Amino acid sequence: MNYLRPNSNETMAVSVSIHNSRILKQENWQERGFELQRHVSSVQDWASDSEVENTHYPEIRQLAKKLTGCNYALVSGHIRRNPEQASLHSDLAPITFVHSDFADSYGTLIKDHYQQADNALAQQELSAIGLTAATINSATRVIIVQFWRNLGPLKMDLPIAFCDARTIPKTSIRAIPVTDYAGGGFDFETLGVEAPVSPCEHLWHTYPEMNDEEIIVFRTFDSQLLGSKKPYWTPHSAFADPDVPQGNPARSSIELRATCIFV
């Protein structure tokens, strides 16, 4: 895995053990940050943006509300990672760097995003589910839950692994600025993870041979956990499967993010 060097923004490779989580005791995403669930979608053509938006977004909104107990769930975009997308922008290739998507500052970014009166898409997204910017601003809690699904072969290069969030203390993570993500003009802070003194300190998991009727749920922000001793982060990274030649077959996956609003 590629970690941050201590006291540096340079990276270093660290060999870690990655456990087959299918054969281990199953724990939920609230405890360790991630969880595998069976989730059959009605989407027939995953390459169709309109079908994903019209069919899968409502499915994910419903699933996010069920998982978190939130009042509202917003889903405003998706990311496919495959060779075609990677050729359009390097940010859309599988990320081979240990990170959790969002830092403490993300809560403020969410509120600012929906407060912008000239952001027509954001306002349309809110009105579609009966929300207003004022509702977002006064939310008692905001959770970001993300969903990862394999769309390609059961065995591929650069599958994804997740680290038990409880094994990475806040002293080991560091906010790193990201500018103009994938050329979309979005600036935010992600969390990089410093290399452990001993590789066995971090407990890594993967789910071999996922199919498109399975989904990994993982948490990347929770305003209620800010300042507490409990992690809201879930470090993850793509990794090279030694049994799969690079790019043959290449990974094809889709990710969606739900912003869960409590009022």
C-alpha positions as CSV (number, residue, x, y, z in Angstrom):
1,M,0.0,0.0,0.0
2,N,1.1,3.6,-0.7
3,Y,1.1,5.6,2.5
4,L,2.2,9.1,3.4
5,R,5.7,9.3,4.8
6,P,5.7,10.7,8.4
7,N,5.9,14.5,8.4
8,S,5.9,14.6,4.6
9,N,3.4,14.7,1.7
10,E,5.6,12.2,-0.2
11,T,4.4,8.6,-0.3
12,M,6.1,5.3,0.5
13,A,5.2,1.7,-0.3
14,V,4.5,-0.6,2.6
15,S,3.8,-4.3,2.3
16,V,0.7,-5.2,4.3
17,S,-1.4,-8.3,4.8
18,I,-4.9,-8.1,3.2
19,H,-7.4,-10.4,4.7
20,N,-10.2,-12.2,2.9
21,S,-13.2,-10.6,4.8
22,R,-15.6,-13.1,3.3
23,I,-14.3,-15.8,5.7
24,L,-14.0,-13.6,8.8
25,K,-16.5,-12.5,11.4
26,Q,-18.7,-9.9,9.7
27,E,-19.0,-6.5,11.4
28,N,-21.1,-3.6,10.4
29,W,-20.0,-0.3,8.9
30,Q,-20.9,1.7,12.1
31,E,-18.1,-0.2,14.0
32,R,-15.2,-0.6,11.6
33,G,-16.3,1.8,8.8
34,F,-17.3,-0.6,6.0
35,E,-19.5,-3.6,5.3
36,L,-20.4,-5.9,2.4
37,Q,-24.1,-6.1,1.6
38,R,-26.2,-7.9,-1.1
39,H,-27.9,-5.3,-3.1
40,V,-29.6,-6.2,-6.4
41,S,-30.2,-3.1,-8.6
42,S,-32.8,-2.7,-11.4
43,V,-30.2,-1.0,-13.6
44,Q,-29.8,-2.9,-16.9
45,D,-27.1,-0.7,-18.6
46,W,-24.5,0.5,-16.2
47,A,-22.9,2.5,-19.0
48,S,-26.0,4.7,-19.3
49,D,-25.7,7.8,-17.1
50,S,-29.4,8.5,-17.4
51,E,-30.4,5.0,-16.3
52,V,-28.0,5.2,-13.3
53,E,-29.4,8.6,-12.4
54,N,-33.0,7.7,-12.8
55,T,-32.9,4.2,-11.4
56,H,-29.9,3.7,-9.2
57,Y,-29.9,7.1,-7.4
58,P,-33.3,6.4,-5.9
59,E,-32.2,2.9,-4.9
60,I,-29.1,4.3,-3.1
61,R,-31.2,7.1,-1.4
62,Q,-33.5,4.4,-0.1
63,L,-30.6,2.2,1.1
64,A,-28.8,5.1,2.7
65,K,-31.9,6.1,4.7
66,K,-32.4,2.5,5.8
67,L,-28.7,2.1,6.9
68,T,-28.4,5.4,8.8
69,G,-31.9,6.3,9.9
70,C,-31.6,9.7,8.4
71,N,-34.5,11.9,7.4
72,Y,-33.2,12.7,3.9
73,A,-30.5,11.3,1.6
74,L,-29.0,13.2,-1.3
75,V,-27.2,11.5,-4.2
76,S,-25.9,13.9,-6.7
77,G,-23.2,12.0,-8.8
78,H,-21.4,8.8,-9.6
79,I,-17.9,7.9,-10.6
80,R,-17.1,5.0,-12.9
81,R,-13.5,3.7,-12.8
82,N,-12.4,1.9,-16.0
83,P,-9.8,2.4,-18.7
84,E,-12.0,4.7,-20.7
85,Q,-12.7,7.0,-17.8
86,A,-9.0,6.9,-16.7
87,S,-8.1,8.1,-20.2
88,L,-10.3,11.1,-19.7
89,H,-8.7,12.1,-16.4
90,S,-6.2,10.5,-14.1
91,D,-8.4,11.2,-11.1
92,L,-10.8,8.6,-12.5
93,A,-8.3,5.8,-12.4
94,P,-8.3,3.4,-9.4
95,I,-6.6,5.3,-6.5
96,T,-3.6,3.5,-5.2
97,F,-3.0,5.7,-2.2
98,V,-4.3,5.0,1.3
99,H,-6.9,7.7,2.0
100,S,-10.3,8.5,3.4
101,D,-12.2,10.9,1.1
102,F,-13.1,13.8,3.4
103,A,-11.5,15.7,6.3
104,D,-13.3,17.6,9.1
105,S,-13.9,20.6,6.8
106,Y,-16.3,18.7,4.6
107,G,-19.3,19.5,6.7
108,T,-18.8,23.2,6.0
109,L,-18.3,22.6,2.3
110,I,-21.6,20.7,2.1
111,K,-23.5,23.6,3.7
112,D,-21.8,26.2,1.5
113,H,-22.5,24.1,-1.6
114,Y,-26.3,24.2,-1.0
115,Q,-26.4,27.8,0.2
116,Q,-25.3,29.1,-3.2
117,A,-28.4,30.5,-4.8
118,D,-26.8,30.5,-8.2
119,N,-26.1,26.7,-8.0
120,A,-29.1,25.6,-10.1
121,L,-28.2,21.9,-9.9
122,A,-27.9,21.9,-6.2
123,Q,-31.2,23.8,-5.8
124,Q,-32.9,21.3,-8.2
125,E,-31.5,18.4,-6.2
126,L,-32.9,19.8,-2.9
127,S,-36.3,20.6,-4.3
128,A,-36.7,17.1,-5.8
129,I,-36.9,15.6,-2.4
130,G,-38.6,18.5,-0.6
131,L,-35.5,20.1,1.0
132,T,-34.2,23.6,1.2
133,A,-30.8,25.1,1.8
134,A,-32.1,26.1,5.2
135,T,-32.8,22.5,6.1
136,I,-29.2,21.5,5.2
137,N,-27.8,24.5,7.2
138,S,-29.8,23.5,10.3
139,A,-29.2,19.8,10.1
140,T,-28.4,18.2,13.5
141,R,-26.2,15.6,11.9
142,V,-24.6,14.9,8.5
143,I,-23.2,11.5,7.5
144,I,-21.5,10.6,4.2
145,V,-22.0,7.0,3.2
146,Q,-20.4,5.7,0.0
147,F,-21.2,2.7,-2.1
148,W,-18.7,0.7,-4.3
149,R,-19.8,-1.9,-6.8
150,N,-17.8,-4.1,-9.2
151,L,-19.2,-4.0,-12.8
152,G,-16.5,-6.0,-14.4
153,P,-15.0,-9.5,-14.2
154,L,-14.9,-11.3,-10.8
155,K,-11.2,-11.1,-10.8
156,M,-9.6,-7.9,-12.0
157,D,-6.5,-5.8,-11.5
158,L,-6.5,-3.1,-8.8
159,P,-9.4,-4.3,-6.7
160,I,-10.3,-2.3,-3.6
161,A,-9.3,-2.9,0.0
162,F,-10.6,-1.3,3.2
163,C,-8.8,-0.7,6.5
164,D,-10.6,-1.3,9.9
165,A,-11.0,2.4,10.9
166,R,-10.5,1.5,14.6
167,T,-6.9,0.5,13.8
168,I,-5.9,4.0,12.6
169,P,-5.8,6.8,15.2
170,K,-6.4,10.4,14.3
171,T,-2.7,11.1,15.0
172,S,-1.9,9.0,11.9
173,I,-4.1,10.9,9.5
174,R,-3.5,14.3,7.8
175,A,-5.7,16.6,5.7
176,I,-4.4,17.1,2.2
177,P,-5.9,19.7,-0.2
178,V,-7.4,18.4,-3.5
179,T,-8.0,21.0,-6.2
180,D,-10.3,20.7,-9.3
181,Y,-11.1,17.0,-8.8
182,A,-11.4,15.3,-12.1
183,G,-11.6,18.7,-13.8
184,G,-15.0,19.4,-12.2
185,G,-13.9,22.4,-10.3
186,F,-14.4,20.8,-6.9
187,D,-11.9,21.7,-4.2
188,F,-11.8,19.8,-0.8
189,E,-9.5,18.2,1.7
190,T,-9.0,14.5,1.7
191,L,-7.3,12.5,4.5
192,G,-4.0,10.8,3.9
193,V,-2.7,8.1,6.2
194,E,0.8,7.9,7.5
195,A,2.7,4.7,7.2
196,P,2.5,2.6,10.4
197,V,5.6,1.7,12.4
198,S,4.6,-2.0,12.0
199,P,2.5,-3.1,9.0
200,C,0.4,-5.3,11.2
201,E,-0.9,-2.3,13.1
202,H,-3.5,-1.7,10.3
203,L,-6.0,-4.4,9.6
204,W,-6.8,-4.5,5.9
205,H,-9.7,-6.4,4.3
206,T,-11.0,-7.2,0.8
207,Y,-13.9,-9.1,-0.6
208,P,-12.6,-11.3,-3.5
209,E,-14.6,-11.9,-6.6
210,M,-17.4,-9.4,-6.0
211,N,-20.3,-9.4,-8.4
212,D,-22.7,-6.7,-9.4
213,E,-25.3,-7.9,-6.9
214,E,-23.0,-6.9,-4.0
215,I,-22.1,-3.5,-2.7
216,I,-19.6,-2.2,-0.2
217,V,-21.0,0.4,2.2
218,F,-18.4,2.7,3.8
219,R,-18.5,5.9,5.9
220,T,-16.3,8.9,5.1
221,F,-17.8,11.6,7.2
222,D,-20.0,11.9,10.3
223,S,-20.5,15.3,11.9
224,Q,-21.5,13.7,15.2
225,L,-18.1,12.0,15.5
226,L,-16.0,15.1,14.9
227,G,-13.9,15.7,18.0
228,S,-14.7,12.4,19.5
229,K,-12.4,9.4,19.9
230,K,-14.4,7.4,17.4
231,P,-13.3,7.5,13.7
232,Y,-15.5,8.8,11.0
233,W,-12.9,8.0,8.4
234,T,-12.6,4.7,6.5
235,P,-9.1,4.4,4.8
236,H,-9.2,2.5,1.5
237,S,-7.1,2.0,-1.5
238,A,-6.8,0.0,-4.7
239,F,-4.1,-2.7,-4.6
240,A,-2.4,-5.0,-7.1
241,D,-3.8,-8.5,-7.1
242,P,-0.7,-10.7,-7.6
243,D,-2.9,-13.3,-9.5
244,V,-4.0,-10.8,-12.1
245,P,-1.7,-9.3,-14.8
246,Q,-1.8,-5.5,-14.8
247,G,-4.7,-4.4,-16.9
248,N,-5.8,-7.9,-17.9
249,P,-8.6,-7.7,-17.1
250,A,-8.8,-4.0,-16.0
251,R,-11.1,-2.9,-13.2
252,S,-14.6,-1.6,-14.0
253,S,-16.5,-0.2,-11.0
254,I,-19.0,2.4,-10.0
255,E,-19.1,4.6,-6.8
256,L,-21.9,6.7,-5.4
257,R,-22.0,8.9,-2.4
258,A,-25.1,9.7,-0.2
259,T,-25.2,12.8,1.9
260,C,-27.5,11.8,4.8
261,I,-29.3,14.6,6.6
262,F,-30.8,14.5,10.1
263,V,-33.2,17.2,11.1
